[in-house]
Amino acid sequence: MALLPRLRQLMRRPLSASKVGARRPTKTARRGDTLHEDALRSMLSDDPNNVRAFQALAAIVSRRAAETGPDGDPLTGAADPSAKQRAADLAVWSLGEELAGHPRAWYPLVELARLSVRDDHKGTLRRLATAAERDPTGEALAEGLAVLRNAGLPADALGLGIGHWRPREQTPEIGRHIVYAALEADRPLEAKQHLKSLDLYPDQDAIAPLRAELERAVADAQQHATGA
């Protein structure tokens, strides 16, 4: 159980810039993994928001952490599945912290928020807000809203979305999350208001299917609320 307090301690620690892209030495790294890991870290050093590279590297470090003990010796690795999962999460957390030090990094912050959403509410919101501010396209904001909705926090998703969404410039996927978050928070009238914000998106033809989907969802929620 020692890993769980350690993970929570890390989650509550302020973000710090680390040596981005530096591989941590280990006695048990397989040669294939080592070469692959170095290549992935090089890619992430250039683009810390390369989602596929981050996920591939996270799979390597989490598997290694689950297979070995805290001293890097596979003979002392945790046999308990829950302990293995905690070790894997801690490894991914450490990776996210390394990469979050990059001034353009937003995806590592989203992953840190995903890991901390159950244990560190304020830290999660801070990380997602920082990620949204680092990404003008809105992709980070959309990912952050998904994290909060999946955690059953629609009100927090609304607060984050309303504070950062720029409907003219950013992905309309943000609008989808905000409207559904309002519905999940039992605020159908607010959902209808946010739906109107999509009028500002320059390519209305491109979002016609999305608008139709959201209009149906809002109408269904309003009908349910009135008992009709």
N, C-alpha and C positions, 0 to 999 in steps of 0.2 A: 504493500500500500504506500510505500515511500514515494513512488512516482506521482501519485495524485496530488499530494500537497505541493510537490515540486512544480507540477504543471500549473496549479492554481497560482503559485507564487510568480511564475513567469508571466502568467496572464495579467497579473496586476502590476507588473513592472512597466514603467514608461518605455515607449519605443526608443531604441537606440540604434545609431548607425553602426553597422558592423562591417567586417571585411567581406564585401559582396563578392560572391563567386569563389571563395576560398574553400577547397575541399578539406574536411576534417580527417586527419589520419586515422586509420583503423587497422588493427592486426588481421581482421577477418574479411576484408574486402576481396571479393572475387576479381580476377583480372578483367573479365568482361565488364563487370559492373563499374570498376574503377575507370576504365576508358570511356564508357558510356556516361558515367557521372561527370567526368571532366568536360566532356563535350557539351553536356546539358548545362553545366555551370557556366561555361563560356557563352552559350546562347543566352542564358538569363542575365549574364553580366551586361550584354549588349541590349537586351530587351527583357526587363524584369517582369513584363506582363505577357510573356509568351506562355499561354495557358497550357498548351500541350507539353512544353518542356518542363514547366513547373510540376505538372501532374506526374510526368514520367520520373522526374527526380524525386518527388515525394514518395512514389512507390518504392524506389530503391532504398531511400533512407529509412522509411518506415518498416520495410521488410527486414532490413539489417538490424534495426533496433529491436524488433520483435523476436529475432532469432538469437540475439546475443544479450548478455547481461550488461549492467552499467559499466563494467570494466572492459567491455569489448570481447569477453571470452564466451564463446558459444556454450561452453559447459556450464556456465552460471546463468544462462538465459532463463527467463521466467517461463514456467510451464503453464501457469494459470492463464486462460484466454483473456480475461479481463486485464491482467497485468501486461500481457503482450500488447493489447490494444492501447493501454496507457503509454507504454514505451513508444509505440508507433506514433501516437498523437504528439508526444513530447518531441520526437525527432522532426516531425513535420512543423511543429511550432518553432523549433530552433531554425529550421530552414526558412520559414516565413520571416522570422526576425532578421536573419541575415540579409534577405533580399529587400525587406521593407525599408532599409536604410538608403536605398537608391531614391533620389528626389522625384523620379518619375514613376516609381513603383506604386501600383494600386492593387493589382491582383493578389500579391502576398498579403496585403492588409485585409482583403476580403477573406482570405483563407484563415488568417489569425482571428478575424471576427467570427468565422464559422466555428472555430474551435472554442472560442471563449463565450459564445452567446448564452450558454447555460450557467456560467459561473461568474461572469464579469460584465454586467449589463452596461455600466457607464463606459467601460473600456471598449466594449463592442461598438457602441454608438460612436465613440470618438474615432475608432479605426475606420468605420464605414464613412463617416463624414470626411475624414482626411483622404480616403480613397476617392470619394466623389469629387473633391476639390482638385485632385491631381489629374483627373481625366475629363477633358472638355467634351468628349463624344457622348458621355452619359452611360457608357457600357458599365463602368464601375458602379454607378448609382443603381442601375438595373440589377446588377449582381447583388449589391447590398440589400436592396429591397427584397429580393428573393430569399436571402438569408433570414431576414427578420420575419417575413411571412411564413416561411417553413418552420420557424421556431415558435409560431403562434403569437407573434407580436405585431399585429396589424397597426395598432395605434402608433408604435414607434416607427413603423415603415411609413406611415402617413407623414409624421413629423420630419423624417429624413427626406422624403420625396418632395414635399412642399417647399422645404428650405433650399433645395438644390436644383430642381428640375427647371430647365429652360426649353420649353416646348418647341420653339422655332428652330433650335440648333441641335437638339439631342435626340437620341433614338426614341421612337414612339413606344418602345417596349417599357419605358419608364411609366408612361401613361397607363399601360395595361396593369402594371403592378399597383399603381396608386389607386386606380378605380377598384380593383379587387380588394385592396387593403381596406378601403372605405366600406365596401360591402361586408367584409369579414368583421369589421368593427361595428356592424349594424348601423351604418350611416349612409343609407341609400341616397338621400338628398345631396349629401356632400359628394358622393360618387358621381352623381349626375353633373355637378358643377365641375368636377375634375375632368369628366369626359369632354366638356366643352372646350377645355384647354387644347385638345387635339386640333381644334379649328386653326390654331396658329401654325401647325406643321405645314411646310411649303408644298409637299407632294401629297395632296389629298387622295389621288387615285391609288397611291401605294398603300395607304392605310385604310382604304375602304373596308376590306374584310375585318380588320381589327376593330374599326368603329362599329360595324354591324354586330360583331361578337359582344362588345361591351354594352351596346345599347340593349341587346337582349338580356344580358345579365342584370343590368340596372332595372329594366322593366320588370323582370321576374322578381327581383328583390322588393320593388315597390308594391307589386301585386301581393306578395306574401305579407308585407308589412301592414297592408290595409285589410288583409283577410279576404280579399276578393277571390 
